[in-house]
């Protein structure tokens, strides 16, 4: 299934993508796409619905982030060997973990907002893993049982805030609209191998990122298991798993986003996003 949330910011309603390409409304059947709804039991209930009988949503309706109630937005740094190489960094001996404020989360086609004083706003197409069942001290063999599904994410980053000012990466990752997630949550049964997904990103129609989850240093199973050793993962938590090469920081000379730019990105089978770049 492909689950989604539609409607105005802060008032999104649950829905799904029907096989005919239309968006269908789940209002009244489930409270939202999150919590118990994305557990194995909740997903089984949704699979049993007759999608063709559900109300059709206007195709022009805004899509919100595809999961609700995200308590933790966990990101993994330098998790692609080829991306680490382009930035001149060493592959880390363990996953680099940082947090992105949940207030950064927005819909897949919501604009990228360049913060005031920003000079190095960058793009990062990433595979997002959405937790569906509480995970604590789980093994790699058990890890995917705790995953509800996957989505496209843009881990937008302000590199000067991130690396050139004192403190942690978080402030360069957490600005408003720095976390587009969606268009839909694709349930794990529809993703045969999360480590074999092509991913791409363009800026103004020019290819910038063209990679694959095959070059992840630490795969999805490892990340879910690893994180669960340090913190309990809850339904709705999002793990953004790192980006392939082609970010603006790695270009020679570096190139960054400016108002008027258009960013498009996608992952095979998970849909795509489009964002206008605007100034705050």
Legacy VTK file of the C-alpha trace (Angstrom):
# vtk DataFile Version 3.0
C-alpha trace
ASCII
DATASET POLYDATA
POINTS 280 float
0.000 0.000 0.000
0.860 3.619 -0.454
-0.453 5.660 2.460
-0.537 9.439 2.552
-1.916 12.519 4.265
-3.753 15.227 2.361
-5.042 18.701 3.092
-3.819 22.005 4.552
-0.754 22.188 6.775
-1.684 21.141 10.308
-5.080 19.781 9.237
-4.068 16.821 7.084
-6.413 13.880 6.682
-5.456 10.216 6.161
-5.610 8.679 2.719
-4.151 6.154 0.339
-3.138 5.948 -3.291
-5.495 3.676 -5.198
-4.166 1.400 -7.952
-5.923 3.611 -10.520
-3.705 6.541 -9.495
-6.377 8.448 -7.580
-6.059 9.566 -3.975
-8.726 8.051 -1.719
-9.852 9.479 1.626
-9.661 7.444 4.840
-11.332 10.043 7.061
-13.561 8.354 9.618
-11.923 4.977 9.138
-8.623 5.766 10.857
-7.595 8.816 12.893
-4.381 9.437 10.941
-1.414 7.682 9.320
0.586 6.991 12.453
0.499 5.211 15.810
-1.417 1.933 15.841
-2.631 2.534 12.274
0.837 1.709 10.920
1.275 -1.405 13.056
1.024 -4.772 11.331
-2.546 -5.093 12.641
-3.520 -1.626 11.468
-2.004 -2.143 8.039
-3.784 -5.487 7.681
-7.092 -3.721 8.376
-6.361 -1.131 5.702
-5.477 -3.828 3.170
-8.901 -5.334 3.739
-10.709 -2.160 2.655
-12.263 -1.779 -0.774
-10.208 1.182 -1.969
-12.444 1.656 -4.996
-15.356 2.449 -2.678
-13.519 5.214 -0.817
-14.140 8.903 -1.642
-11.858 10.390 -4.295
-9.725 13.354 -3.241
-9.161 16.207 -5.699
-5.844 15.590 -7.429
-4.844 19.210 -6.786
-5.064 18.766 -3.020
-1.819 19.401 -1.133
-0.041 16.326 0.228
1.357 16.593 3.731
4.126 14.521 5.299
3.098 10.900 4.871
3.297 10.003 8.567
1.847 11.693 11.637
2.964 11.787 15.241
6.701 11.630 14.592
8.399 11.833 17.962
11.952 11.431 16.666
13.463 12.437 13.329
16.790 10.619 13.389
19.371 11.174 10.671
22.472 9.224 9.721
25.525 11.143 8.525
28.113 10.051 5.952
26.329 6.742 5.389
27.235 6.377 1.702
30.819 5.497 0.913
30.827 7.560 -2.283
29.294 10.591 -0.526
31.900 10.421 2.241
34.597 10.402 -0.433
33.220 13.492 -2.202
33.226 15.473 1.048
36.749 14.327 1.964
35.512 12.520 5.081
36.416 9.068 6.305
33.783 6.350 6.465
32.726 6.316 10.143
33.454 3.187 12.217
29.885 3.366 13.579
26.815 5.211 12.277
26.913 8.965 12.855
23.620 9.915 14.492
22.109 13.377 14.697
18.595 14.641 15.272
16.519 16.863 13.048
13.802 18.880 14.790
10.342 17.510 14.038
9.233 21.104 13.317
11.279 20.821 10.092
8.907 18.158 8.742
6.679 19.226 5.866
4.957 17.874 2.780
6.792 16.494 -0.263
6.035 19.491 -2.470
6.178 22.202 0.186
8.852 24.825 -0.573
12.412 24.796 0.660
12.692 27.963 2.725
16.180 29.479 2.794
16.737 30.844 6.322
17.761 34.421 6.948
21.591 34.788 6.857
21.904 31.439 5.033
24.516 31.235 2.301
24.919 27.446 1.971
21.527 25.745 1.793
22.027 22.293 0.260
19.982 19.321 -0.954
20.094 15.638 0.063
17.831 12.917 -1.332
17.462 10.163 1.265
15.589 6.949 1.983
13.374 7.443 5.033
12.510 4.439 7.194
9.262 4.768 9.135
8.898 2.750 12.320
5.616 0.882 12.774
6.221 -1.127 15.935
8.090 -0.252 19.130
11.732 -1.347 18.859
14.104 -1.750 21.796
17.249 -3.897 21.756
16.187 -5.643 18.544
18.525 -7.794 16.488
19.253 -7.230 12.813
17.213 -10.340 12.013
14.200 -8.784 13.750
14.754 -5.223 12.596
12.524 -5.076 9.518
9.598 -6.480 11.516
9.524 -3.086 13.232
9.396 -1.088 10.002
6.024 0.113 8.694
7.440 1.267 5.396
9.627 3.649 3.447
9.424 7.116 1.931
11.434 9.711 0.048
13.011 12.409 2.218
14.921 15.573 1.443
17.364 16.209 4.295
17.815 19.886 3.451
20.938 21.266 5.139
22.489 24.672 5.778
26.191 23.827 5.617
27.514 26.990 7.283
25.110 26.539 10.203
26.000 22.841 10.298
29.788 22.886 10.169
31.167 26.397 10.441
29.557 27.469 13.700
30.147 26.063 17.172
28.103 23.131 18.381
26.353 20.226 16.762
24.962 19.623 13.274
21.358 19.944 14.467
21.013 23.674 13.898
22.053 23.297 10.261
19.465 20.561 9.740
16.391 21.759 11.608
15.240 24.966 9.938
11.600 25.192 8.916
10.774 23.130 5.809
14.109 21.300 5.934
12.406 17.886 6.096
10.123 17.015 3.175
8.761 13.469 3.635
6.562 11.675 1.116
4.582 11.695 -1.099
3.552 8.418 0.479
4.516 5.797 2.983
5.109 2.649 0.947
4.547 -0.361 3.168
7.494 -2.699 3.572
5.812 -5.577 1.738
6.047 -3.516 -1.471
9.801 -2.950 -1.143
11.577 -6.191 -1.985
15.013 -4.917 -0.969
15.589 -1.498 0.638
19.276 -1.900 -0.254
18.618 -1.882 -3.983
16.753 1.335 -4.718
17.825 3.914 -7.286
17.612 7.521 -6.096
17.989 10.817 -7.918
17.783 14.581 -7.504
17.841 17.486 -9.948
18.174 21.236 -9.486
16.547 23.333 -12.225
16.354 20.184 -14.343
20.087 19.452 -14.067
21.030 16.079 -12.567
22.887 16.461 -9.283
22.419 13.167 -7.443
22.126 9.797 -9.151
22.847 6.984 -6.731
21.588 3.828 -5.109
20.968 2.528 -1.614
23.418 -0.243 -2.566
26.292 2.039 -1.540
25.015 2.554 2.010
27.719 1.795 4.561
25.192 0.732 7.189
21.968 -0.757 5.807
18.425 -0.442 7.098
18.516 -3.610 9.212
21.708 -2.513 10.921
20.475 1.028 11.534
17.184 -0.019 13.128
18.966 -2.543 15.336
21.793 -0.128 16.166
19.530 2.761 17.113
17.354 0.502 19.238
20.353 -0.199 21.480
20.440 3.478 22.495
16.811 4.596 22.396
13.396 3.042 22.036
11.987 3.590 18.567
8.252 4.281 18.472
5.614 4.123 15.738
5.903 7.199 13.547
9.600 7.750 14.235
11.551 8.493 11.063
15.117 7.421 10.267
16.643 9.323 7.362
19.423 7.013 6.231
21.955 9.250 4.488
22.550 10.576 0.999
24.492 9.470 -2.087
27.052 11.738 -3.777
26.136 14.871 -5.681
25.342 17.366 -2.930
26.177 21.023 -3.501
28.904 20.948 -0.862
30.792 18.314 -2.839
30.808 20.194 -6.136
33.904 22.015 -7.343
33.326 24.818 -6.687
30.485 24.194 -4.208
27.022 25.279 -5.342
24.060 26.015 -3.127
20.378 26.795 -3.491
18.974 30.252 -4.148
15.436 31.629 -4.355
13.814 30.703 -7.651
15.494 27.305 -7.917
13.409 24.160 -8.336
14.454 20.875 -6.709
13.025 17.536 -7.819
13.919 14.166 -6.327
12.723 10.602 -6.106
13.422 6.975 -5.270
12.362 3.988 -7.367
8.943 2.770 -6.260
8.566 5.429 -3.570
7.452 8.397 -5.648
8.958 11.812 -6.154
8.937 15.342 -4.779
9.115 18.861 -6.244
10.074 21.950 -4.260
10.291 25.611 -5.126
13.097 27.381 -3.291
12.020 30.594 -1.567
13.540 33.077 0.884
12.319 33.352 4.462
LINES 1 281
280 0 1 2 3 4 5 6 7 8 9 10 11 12 13 14 15 16 17 18 19 20 21 22 23 24 25 26 27 28 29 30 31 32 33 34 35 36 37 38 39 40 41 42 43 44 45 46 47 48 49 50 51 52 53 54 55 56 57 58 59 60 61 62 63 64 65 66 67 68 69 70 71 72 73 74 75 76 77 78 79 80 81 82 83 84 85 86 87 88 89 90 91 92 93 94 95 96 97 98 99 100 101 102 103 104 105 106 107 108 109 110 111 112 113 114 115 116 117 118 119 120 121 122 123 124 125 126 127 128 129 130 131 132 133 134 135 136 137 138 139 140 141 142 143 144 145 146 147 148 149 150 151 152 153 154 155 156 157 158 159 160 161 162 163 164 165 166 167 168 169 170 171 172 173 174 175 176 177 178 179 180 181 182 183 184 185 186 187 188 189 190 191 192 193 194 195 196 197 198 199 200 201 202 203 204 205 206 207 208 209 210 211 212 213 214 215 216 217 218 219 220 221 222 223 224 225 226 227 228 229 230 231 232 233 234 235 236 237 238 239 240 241 242 243 244 245 246 247 248 249 250 251 252 253 254 255 256 257 258 259 260 261 262 263 264 265 266 267 268 269 270 271 272 273 274 275 276 277 278 279
